Structure formats: C-alpha cells, structure tokens
Amino acid sequence: MNLTTFVVATLLCLAAPFAYAADTRAEIEAVVAEMQDIANRGDSKAISELYTTDAQFLAEGRDPIKGRAAIAKYFQEGFDAGFGNIRFKTLEVYGYGSTATEVGEYDWGNKDGLSVDHGKYTVVYRKVGGRWMLHRDMSTSSVPPTKPSG
C-alpha cells in the first residue's frame, strides 16, 4: 500500500462515523417530527406504534410503562387530561449500528396552546426493519413540583 492510498483509506475511516451521525440525526429528527404531529392530533395508538414491541416509557414518578398498549394508555391519559400541543427539540444524537440515542427538550401545552409542562428527555432507539423506533424513552419535567400546603 502506498502512502496516498493509506492516507485516503485512513481519512475515509475517520469520516465514516460523521456521515453516519448526520444520516442518523436526520432520520431520528424525522421520527421526532412524526411523533409530534401524531401527538398533536391526539392519536395515542399511532404514537405507540412508533415504539418497539418491548419498549419501555420511563415517566417521572411512575414505574416503567411497558409495551405498546400501556404506552398508548399513558398518552391517552395525557390527552384526556387536556394536553394537546407538544413541541420537541432534538439537541444531540449519538449512535452506532442499530442503536441511537437522542437527547432533547419538550414543551407540552394544553389544547389552548398554553405551556403546562416542559422538560428534557433521552430516548434510546433501535433500528427495526430499516426504521428507527423508540425503545427506551425517559423524560423529566423541569417544572418544580408544587409544595404541599400545611
């Protein structure tokens, strides 16, 4: 192997993770945009289908919510309570092979568009059948809990 071939091969190997990361980020952001659209329509079943069959939603103050049916129920409870507008913002995406991790921020609003909760989240994705799906989803509110009176 001559020096030019070695240098080109080395540069290609070093550049591959960056190309992967850019492609993965764009694919993850497309899933996030789809989830936001579905959530804003109030379709909890369609949201649950963005998750793997053995997914877990790790919501604040609750035991893990396991599986698509339970995740759909969780989101439906939120819609029934008046949540109606959500915005997601992807901050970081890391990945390798068939897994990726997204770190982001969310803002939940009521049906009138007023913000009622905002916070941050981390999602571990798995690529299943060529599609990124949420596998572990954990979020925490940035709104301080209300103090009990008394």
Backbone as JSON Lines, residues from 0, in Angstrom:
{"i":0,"aa":"M","n":[0.86,-1.17,0.0],"ca":[0.0,0.0,0.0],"c":[0.91,1.23,0.0]}
{"i":1,"aa":"N","n":[0.65,2.13,-0.95],"ca":[1.47,3.34,-0.98],"c":[0.91,4.36,0.0]}
{"i":2,"aa":"L","n":[1.66,5.41,0.21],"ca":[1.29,6.42,1.2],"c":[-0.03,7.11,0.85]}
{"i":3,"aa":"T","n":[-0.27,7.42,-0.41],"ca":[-1.51,8.09,-0.81],"c":[-2.72,7.21,-0.51]}
{"i":4,"aa":"T","n":[-2.63,5.93,-0.84],"ca":[-3.72,5.0,-0.57],"c":[-3.98,4.9,0.92]}
{"i":5,"aa":"F","n":[-2.91,4.84,1.69],"ca":[-3.04,4.75,3.16],"c":[-3.74,5.99,3.71]}
{"i":6,"aa":"V","n":[-3.33,7.17,3.26],"ca":[-3.92,8.41,3.76],"c":[-5.4,8.49,3.39]}
{"i":7,"aa":"V","n":[-5.74,8.16,2.14],"ca":[-7.14,8.2,1.71],"c":[-7.97,7.19,2.51]}
{"i":8,"aa":"A","n":[-7.47,5.99,2.68],"ca":[-8.19,4.97,3.45],"c":[-8.39,5.42,4.89]}
{"i":9,"aa":"T","n":[-7.39,6.01,5.49],"ca":[-7.49,6.49,6.87],"c":[-8.53,7.61,6.97]}
{"i":10,"aa":"L","n":[-8.51,8.54,6.03],"ca":[-9.49,9.64,6.06],"c":[-10.91,9.12,5.87]}
{"i":11,"aa":"L","n":[-11.1,8.14,5.01],"ca":[-12.43,7.56,4.83],"c":[-12.91,6.88,6.11]}
{"i":12,"aa":"C","n":[-12.03,6.18,6.78],"ca":[-12.41,5.53,8.04],"c":[-12.75,6.55,9.11]}
{"i":13,"aa":"L","n":[-12.01,7.64,9.15],"ca":[-12.3,8.68,10.15],"c":[-13.58,9.43,9.82]}
{"i":14,"aa":"A","n":[-13.9,9.6,8.56],"ca":[-15.09,10.36,8.17],"c":[-16.36,9.54,8.29]}
{"i":15,"aa":"A","n":[-16.28,8.21,8.24],"ca":[-17.48,7.36,8.25],"c":[-18.39,7.61,9.44]}
{"i":16,"aa":"P","n":[-17.86,7.7,10.67],"ca":[-18.78,7.95,11.79],"c":[-19.52,9.29,11.67]}
{"i":17,"aa":"F","n":[-18.88,10.3,11.1],"ca":[-19.53,11.59,10.98],"c":[-20.66,11.54,9.96]}
{"i":18,"aa":"A","n":[-20.45,10.84,8.85],"ca":[-21.52,10.66,7.86],"c":[-22.66,9.88,8.48]}
{"i":19,"aa":"Y","n":[-22.31,8.83,9.23],"ca":[-23.34,8.03,9.9],"c":[-24.13,8.91,10.85]}
{"i":20,"aa":"A","n":[-23.43,9.71,11.64],"ca":[-24.1,10.54,12.64],"c":[-25.06,11.53,11.97]}
{"i":21,"aa":"A","n":[-24.65,12.13,10.86],"ca":[-25.52,13.1,10.17],"c":[-26.75,12.39,9.62]}
{"i":22,"aa":"D","n":[-26.56,11.24,8.99],"ca":[-27.7,10.48,8.46],"c":[-28.63,10.06,9.59]}
{"i":23,"aa":"T","n":[-28.05,9.54,10.66],"ca":[-28.85,9.08,11.79],"c":[-29.61,10.23,12.41]}
{"i":24,"aa":"R","n":[-28.98,11.36,12.58],"ca":[-29.67,12.52,13.18],"c":[-30.87,12.91,12.32]}
{"i":25,"aa":"A","n":[-30.69,12.98,11.02],"ca":[-31.8,13.35,10.14],"c":[-32.94,12.33,10.24]}
{"i":26,"aa":"E","n":[-32.61,11.04,10.31],"ca":[-33.65,10.01,10.43],"c":[-34.36,10.09,11.77]}
{"i":27,"aa":"I","n":[-33.61,10.32,12.84],"ca":[-34.21,10.46,14.17],"c":[-35.11,11.7,14.21]}
{"i":28,"aa":"E","n":[-34.63,12.81,13.66],"ca":[-35.45,14.03,13.66],"c":[-36.74,13.83,12.87]}
{"i":29,"aa":"A","n":[-36.71,13.0,11.84],"ca":[-37.94,12.7,11.09],"c":[-38.92,11.93,11.97]}
{"i":30,"aa":"V","n":[-38.43,10.98,12.78],"ca":[-39.3,10.24,13.7],"c":[-39.86,11.2,14.75]}
{"i":31,"aa":"V","n":[-39.03,12.1,15.25],"ca":[-39.48,13.07,16.26],"c":[-40.57,13.97,15.67]}
{"i":32,"aa":"A","n":[-40.4,14.43,14.44],"ca":[-41.42,15.27,13.79],"c":[-42.72,14.49,13.6]}
{"i":33,"aa":"E","n":[-42.6,13.22,13.23],"ca":[-43.78,12.37,13.08],"c":[-44.5,12.2,14.41]}
{"i":34,"aa":"M","n":[-43.72,11.96,15.48],"ca":[-44.33,11.79,16.8],"c":[-45.03,13.08,17.23]}
{"i":35,"aa":"Q","n":[-44.4,14.21,16.99],"ca":[-45.0,15.49,17.35],"c":[-46.32,15.69,16.61]}
{"i":36,"aa":"D","n":[-46.34,15.41,15.32],"ca":[-47.58,15.54,14.54],"c":[-48.67,14.62,15.06]}
{"i":37,"aa":"I","n":[-48.31,13.37,15.33],"ca":[-49.29,12.4,15.82],"c":[-49.82,12.82,17.19]}
{"i":38,"aa":"A","n":[-48.91,13.25,18.08],"ca":[-49.33,13.68,19.42],"c":[-50.27,14.87,19.33]}
{"i":39,"aa":"N","n":[-49.98,15.78,18.42],"ca":[-50.82,16.97,18.3],"c":[-52.18,16.66,17.68]}
{"i":40,"aa":"R","n":[-52.32,15.49,17.08],"ca":[-53.63,15.01,16.62],"c":[-54.34,14.22,17.72]}
{"i":41,"aa":"G","n":[-53.6,13.88,18.79],"ca":[-54.18,13.14,19.9],"c":[-54.37,11.66,19.64]}
{"i":42,"aa":"D","n":[-53.54,11.07,18.81],"ca":[-53.68,9.67,18.42],"c":[-52.69,8.79,19.21]}
{"i":43,"aa":"S","n":[-53.11,8.36,20.38],"ca":[-52.21,7.61,21.27],"c":[-51.82,6.26,20.67]}
{"i":44,"aa":"K","n":[-52.71,5.62,19.94],"ca":[-52.38,4.33,19.32],"c":[-51.27,4.49,18.28]}
{"i":45,"aa":"A","n":[-51.37,5.52,17.44],"ca":[-50.34,5.77,16.43],"c":[-49.01,6.11,17.09]}
{"i":46,"aa":"I","n":[-49.05,6.83,18.22],"ca":[-47.8,7.11,18.94],"c":[-47.17,5.79,19.38]}
{"i":47,"aa":"S","n":[-47.97,4.9,19.95],"ca":[-47.42,3.65,20.48],"c":[-46.78,2.81,19.38]}
{"i":48,"aa":"E","n":[-47.22,2.97,18.15],"ca":[-46.65,2.2,17.04],"c":[-45.29,2.72,16.6]}
{"i":49,"aa":"L","n":[-44.86,3.86,17.14],"ca":[-43.5,4.35,16.9],"c":[-42.5,3.67,17.83]}
{"i":50,"aa":"Y","n":[-43.01,2.93,18.81],"ca":[-42.18,2.23,19.8],"c":[-41.98,0.77,19.4]}
{"i":51,"aa":"T","n":[-40.87,0.18,19.85],"ca":[-40.65,-1.25,19.64],"c":[-41.7,-2.02,20.43]}
{"i":52,"aa":"T","n":[-41.91,-3.28,20.09],"ca":[-42.94,-4.06,20.79],"c":[-42.6,-4.25,22.26]}
{"i":53,"aa":"D","n":[-41.31,-4.24,22.61],"ca":[-40.91,-4.41,24.02],"c":[-40.39,-3.1,24.62]}
{"i":54,"aa":"A","n":[-40.9,-2.0,24.11],"ca":[-40.47,-0.68,24.58],"c":[-40.86,-0.43,26.03]}
{"i":55,"aa":"Q","n":[-40.15,0.52,26.63],"ca":[-40.49,0.99,27.97],"c":[-40.45,2.51,27.97]}
{"i":56,"aa":"F","n":[-41.49,3.11,28.54],"ca":[-41.52,4.55,28.75],"c":[-41.26,4.76,30.23]}
{"i":57,"aa":"L","n":[-40.21,5.51,30.53],"ca":[-39.8,5.71,31.92],"c":[-40.19,7.12,32.35]}
{"i":58,"aa":"A","n":[-41.45,7.26,32.72],"ca":[-42.01,8.56,33.08],"c":[-41.67,8.9,34.52]}
{"i":59,"aa":"E","n":[-41.57,10.16,34.77],"ca":[-41.27,10.66,36.11],"c":[-42.38,10.28,37.08]}
{"i":60,"aa":"G","n":[-42.0,9.77,38.24],"ca":[-42.97,9.47,39.3],"c":[-43.8,8.23,39.06]}
{"i":61,"aa":"R","n":[-43.4,7.37,38.12],"ca":[-44.17,6.16,37.82],"c":[-43.22,4.99,37.61]}
{"i":62,"aa":"D","n":[-43.75,3.8,37.8],"ca":[-43.0,2.61,37.43],"c":[-42.88,2.57,35.91]}
{"i":63,"aa":"P","n":[-41.93,1.8,35.37],"ca":[-41.8,1.72,33.91],"c":[-43.13,1.31,33.25]}
{"i":64,"aa":"I","n":[-43.45,1.97,32.16],"ca":[-44.63,1.67,31.37],"c":[-44.16,0.79,30.23]}
{"i":65,"aa":"K","n":[-44.59,-0.48,30.25],"ca":[-44.01,-1.48,29.37],"c":[-44.96,-1.9,28.26]}
{"i":66,"aa":"G","n":[-44.46,-1.86,27.02],"ca":[-45.23,-2.34,25.88],"c":[-46.1,-1.27,25.25]}
{"i":67,"aa":"R","n":[-46.45,-1.52,24.01],"ca":[-47.21,-0.55,23.22],"c":[-48.58,-0.23,23.81]}
{"i":68,"aa":"A","n":[-49.3,-1.22,24.28],"ca":[-50.65,-0.98,24.81],"c":[-50.59,-0.05,26.02]}
{"i":69,"aa":"A","n":[-49.65,-0.31,26.92],"ca":[-49.52,0.53,28.12],"c":[-49.05,1.94,27.76]}
{"i":70,"aa":"I","n":[-48.17,2.05,26.75],"ca":[-47.7,3.36,26.31],"c":[-48.85,4.15,25.69]}
{"i":71,"aa":"A","n":[-49.68,3.47,24.88],"ca":[-50.85,4.14,24.29],"c":[-51.78,4.64,25.39]}
{"i":72,"aa":"K","n":[-52.0,3.82,26.42],"ca":[-52.86,4.21,27.53],"c":[-52.29,5.43,28.26]}
{"i":73,"aa":"Y","n":[-50.98,5.44,28.48],"ca":[-50.32,6.56,29.15],"c":[-50.56,7.86,28.38]}
{"i":74,"aa":"F","n":[-50.32,7.82,27.07],"ca":[-50.52,9.03,26.27],"c":[-51.99,9.43,26.22]}
{"i":75,"aa":"Q","n":[-52.87,8.46,26.15],"ca":[-54.3,8.78,26.12],"c":[-54.72,9.48,27.4]}
{"i":76,"aa":"E","n":[-54.17,9.05,28.54],"ca":[-54.46,9.71,29.81],"c":[-54.05,11.18,29.75]}
{"i":77,"aa":"G","n":[-52.91,11.46,29.13],"ca":[-52.47,12.85,28.97],"c":[-53.4,13.65,28.09]}
{"i":78,"aa":"F","n":[-53.83,13.06,26.97],"ca":[-54.77,13.75,26.08],"c":[-56.1,13.99,26.8]}
{"i":79,"aa":"D","n":[-56.56,13.0,27.55],"ca":[-57.82,13.13,28.3],"c":[-57.72,14.22,29.37]}
{"i":80,"aa":"A","n":[-56.52,14.44,29.9],"ca":[-56.3,15.45,30.93],"c":[-56.16,16.86,30.33]}
{"i":81,"aa":"G","n":[-56.18,16.95,29.01],"ca":[-56.15,18.26,28.39],"c":[-54.87,18.63,27.67]}
{"i":82,"aa":"F","n":[-53.87,17.74,27.68],"ca":[-52.66,18.03,26.93],"c":[-52.98,17.96,25.45]}
{"i":83,"aa":"G","n":[-52.53,18.93,24.69],"ca":[-52.9,18.93,23.29],"c":[-51.85,19.43,22.33]}
{"i":84,"aa":"N","n":[-50.89,20.15,22.81],"ca":[-49.84,20.68,21.94],"c":[-48.49,20.31,22.52]}
{"i":85,"aa":"I","n":[-47.63,19.74,21.69],"ca":[-46.29,19.41,22.14],"c":[-45.28,19.85,21.1]}
{"i":86,"aa":"R","n":[-44.15,20.27,21.6],"ca":[-43.03,20.6,20.73],"c":[-41.81,19.87,21.26]}
{"i":87,"aa":"F","n":[-41.11,19.21,20.35],"ca":[-39.86,18.53,20.68],"c":[-38.71,19.27,20.03]}
{"i":88,"aa":"K","n":[-37.57,19.26,20.68],"ca":[-36.35,19.84,20.1],"c":[-35.21,18.87,20.34]}
{"i":89,"aa":"T","n":[-34.69,18.31,19.27],"ca":[-33.54,17.41,19.36],"c":[-32.29,18.24,19.61]}
{"i":90,"aa":"L","n":[-31.55,17.89,20.66],"ca":[-30.31,18.59,20.97],"c":[-29.09,17.8,20.52]}
{"i":91,"aa":"E","n":[-29.11,16.49,20.74],"ca":[-27.97,15.64,20.43],"c":[-28.45,14.28,19.93]}
{"i":92,"aa":"V","n":[-27.69,13.68,19.04],"ca":[-27.95,12.31,18.61],"c":[-26.61,11.59,18.57]}
{"i":93,"aa":"Y","n":[-26.56,10.42,19.2],"ca":[-25.38,9.56,19.19],"c":[-25.84,8.2,18.7]}
{"i":94,"aa":"G","n":[-25.0,7.53,17.97],"ca":[-25.43,6.21,17.53],"c":[-24.33,5.37,16.94]}
{"i":95,"aa":"Y","n":[-24.61,4.1,16.88],"ca":[-23.72,3.16,16.22],"c":[-24.51,1.92,15.88]}
{"i":96,"aa":"G","n":[-24.39,1.48,14.66],"ca":[-25.07,0.26,14.26],"c":[-26.57,0.42,14.32]}
{"i":97,"aa":"S","n":[-27.22,-0.5,15.01],"ca":[-28.69,-0.5,15.05],"c":[-29.25,0.2,16.28]}
{"i":98,"aa":"T","n":[-28.43,0.98,17.0],"ca":[-28.94,1.75,18.14],"c":[-28.51,3.21,18.02]}
{"i":99,"aa":"A","n":[-29.33,4.07,18.56],"ca":[-29.02,5.5,18.6],"c":[-29.65,6.07,19.86]}
{"i":100,"aa":"T","n":[-29.08,7.16,20.32],"ca":[-29.6,7.85,21.5],"c":[-29.84,9.31,21.14]}
{"i":101,"aa":"E","n":[-31.01,9.81,21.53],"ca":[-31.35,11.21,21.31],"c":[-31.54,11.88,22.67]}
{"i":102,"aa":"V","n":[-31.02,13.09,22.79],"ca":[-31.25,13.92,23.96],"c":[-31.99,15.16,23.45]}
{"i":103,"aa":"G","n":[-33.06,15.52,24.14],"ca":[-33.83,16.67,23.67],"c":[-34.62,17.35,24.75]}
{"i":104,"aa":"E","n":[-35.39,18.31,24.32],"ca":[-36.27,19.07,25.21],"c":[-37.69,19.0,24.67]}
{"i":105,"aa":"Y","n":[-38.65,19.11,25.58],"ca":[-40.06,19.11,25.17],"c":[-40.79,20.25,25.85]}
{"i":106,"aa":"D","n":[-41.89,20.63,25.26],"ca":[-42.81,21.59,25.87],"c":[-44.22,21.1,25.57]}
{"i":107,"aa":"W","n":[-44.95,20.71,26.61],"ca":[-46.35,20.26,26.47],"c":[-47.24,21.45,26.72]}
{"i":108,"aa":"G","n":[-48.23,21.6,25.89],"ca":[-49.21,22.65,26.08],"c":[-50.6,22.07,26.24]}
{"i":109,"aa":"N","n":[-51.51,22.9,26.69],"ca":[-52.9,22.45,26.73],"c":[-53.53,22.69,25.36]}
{"i":110,"aa":"K","n":[-54.8,22.38,25.23],"ca":[-55.45,22.49,23.92],"c":[-55.57,23.94,23.45]}
{"i":111,"aa":"D","n":[-55.39,24.89,24.38],"ca":[-55.4,26.3,24.01],"c":[-54.01,26.8,23.64]}
{"i":112,"aa":"G","n":[-53.01,25.92,23.72],"ca":[-51.65,26.28,23.35],"c":[-50.8,26.84,24.48]}
{"i":113,"aa":"L","n":[-51.36,26.92,25.7],"ca":[-50.59,27.43,26.83],"c":[-49.69,26.33,27.39]}
{"i":114,"aa":"S","n":[-48.45,26.64,27.64],"ca":[-47.5,25.66,28.16],"c":[-47.89,25.24,29.57]}
{"i":115,"aa":"V","n":[-47.97,23.93,29.8],"ca":[-48.28,23.43,31.14],"c":[-47.14,22.58,31.7]}
{"i":116,"aa":"D","n":[-46.21,22.17,30.85],"ca":[-45.06,21.39,31.31],"c":[-43.97,21.48,30.26]}
{"i":117,"aa":"H","n":[-42.74,21.54,30.75],"ca":[-41.59,21.48,29.85],"c":[-40.48,20.74,30.57]}
{"i":118,"aa":"G","n":[-39.61,20.14,29.79],"ca":[-38.54,19.37,30.41],"c":[-37.58,18.82,29.38]}
{"i":119,"aa":"K","n":[-36.94,17.74,29.76],"ca":[-35.93,17.13,28.9],"c":[-36.17,15.64,28.81]}
{"i":120,"aa":"Y","n":[-35.56,15.02,27.79],"ca":[-35.75,13.59,27.6],"c":[-34.53,12.96,26.97]}
{"i":121,"aa":"T","n":[-34.43,11.67,27.15],"ca":[-33.42,10.84,26.48],"c":[-34.17,9.64,25.93]}
{"i":122,"aa":"V","n":[-33.94,9.34,24.66],"ca":[-34.56,8.19,24.01],"c":[-33.48,7.3,23.42]}
{"i":123,"aa":"V","n":[-33.57,6.01,23.68],"ca":[-32.73,5.02,23.01],"c":[-33.58,4.43,21.9]}
{"i":124,"aa":"Y","n":[-33.07,4.5,20.68],"ca":[-33.76,3.98,19.5],"c":[-33.12,2.67,19.07]}
{"i":125,"aa":"R","n":[-33.94,1.82,18.47],"ca":[-33.46,0.61,17.8],"c":[-33.94,0.67,16.36]}
{"i":126,"aa":"K","n":[-33.09,0.23,15.47],"ca":[-33.5,0.15,14.06],"c":[-34.12,-1.22,13.85]}
{"i":127,"aa":"V","n":[-35.4,-1.21,13.5],"ca":[-36.17,-2.44,13.31],"c":[-36.75,-2.4,11.9]}
{"i":128,"aa":"G","n":[-36.41,-3.38,11.09],"ca":[-36.94,-3.4,9.72],"c":[-36.59,-2.16,8.93]}
{"i":129,"aa":"G","n":[-35.41,-1.59,9.18],"ca":[-34.96,-0.4,8.45],"c":[-35.52,0.91,8.98]}
{"i":130,"aa":"R","n":[-36.26,0.87,10.1],"ca":[-36.88,2.09,10.66],"c":[-36.44,2.28,12.11]}
{"i":131,"aa":"W","n":[-36.1,3.51,12.45],"ca":[-35.77,3.83,13.83],"c":[-37.05,3.84,14.66]}
{"i":132,"aa":"M","n":[-37.01,3.11,15.78],"ca":[-38.16,3.04,16.68],"c":[-37.7,3.35,18.1]}
{"i":133,"aa":"L","n":[-38.57,4.0,18.87],"ca":[-38.25,4.29,20.26],"c":[-38.26,2.98,21.04]}
{"i":134,"aa":"H","n":[-37.2,2.77,21.8],"ca":[-37.08,1.53,22.57],"c":[-37.13,1.81,24.08]}
{"i":135,"aa":"R","n":[-36.41,2.8,24.53],"ca":[-36.46,3.27,25.92],"c":[-36.61,4.78,25.86]}
{"i":136,"aa":"D","n":[-37.61,5.29,26.54],"ca":[-37.95,6.71,26.48],"c":[-38.07,7.21,27.92]}
{"i":137,"aa":"M","n":[-37.23,8.16,28.28],"ca":[-37.24,8.68,29.65],"c":[-37.32,10.19,29.61]}
{"i":138,"aa":"S","n":[-38.25,10.74,30.36],"ca":[-38.39,12.19,30.4],"c":[-38.54,12.66,31.84]}
{"i":139,"aa":"T","n":[-38.12,13.9,32.07],"ca":[-38.3,14.53,33.37],"c":[-38.73,15.97,33.17]}
{"i":140,"aa":"S","n":[-39.63,16.39,33.99],"ca":[-40.13,17.75,33.94],"c":[-39.1,18.71,34.52]}
{"i":141,"aa":"S","n":[-39.07,19.9,33.96],"ca":[-38.25,20.98,34.52],"c":[-39.08,21.92,35.38]}
{"i":142,"aa":"V","n":[-40.38,21.61,35.5],"ca":[-41.27,22.41,36.33],"c":[-41.16,21.89,37.76]}
{"i":143,"aa":"P","n":[-40.81,22.76,38.71],"ca":[-40.7,22.31,40.1],"c":[-42.02,21.77,40.61]}
{"i":144,"aa":"P","n":[-41.97,20.7,41.41],"ca":[-43.21,20.16,41.97],"c":[-43.84,21.18,42.92]}
{"i":145,"aa":"T","n":[-45.15,21.14,43.0],"ca":[-45.83,22.03,43.94],"c":[-45.63,21.51,45.35]}
{"i":146,"aa":"K","n":[-45.45,22.42,46.28],"ca":[-45.26,22.03,47.67],"c":[-46.6,21.82,48.33]}
{"i":147,"aa":"P","n":[-46.71,20.78,49.13],"ca":[-47.98,20.57,49.85],"c":[-48.25,21.73,50.8]}
{"i":148,"aa":"S","n":[-49.48,22.09,50.92],"ca":[-49.83,23.16,51.86],"c":[-49.92,22.6,53.27]}
{"i":149,"aa":"G","n":[-49.67,23.43,54.22],"ca":[-49.87,22.98,55.58],"c":[-48.73,23.18,56.38]}
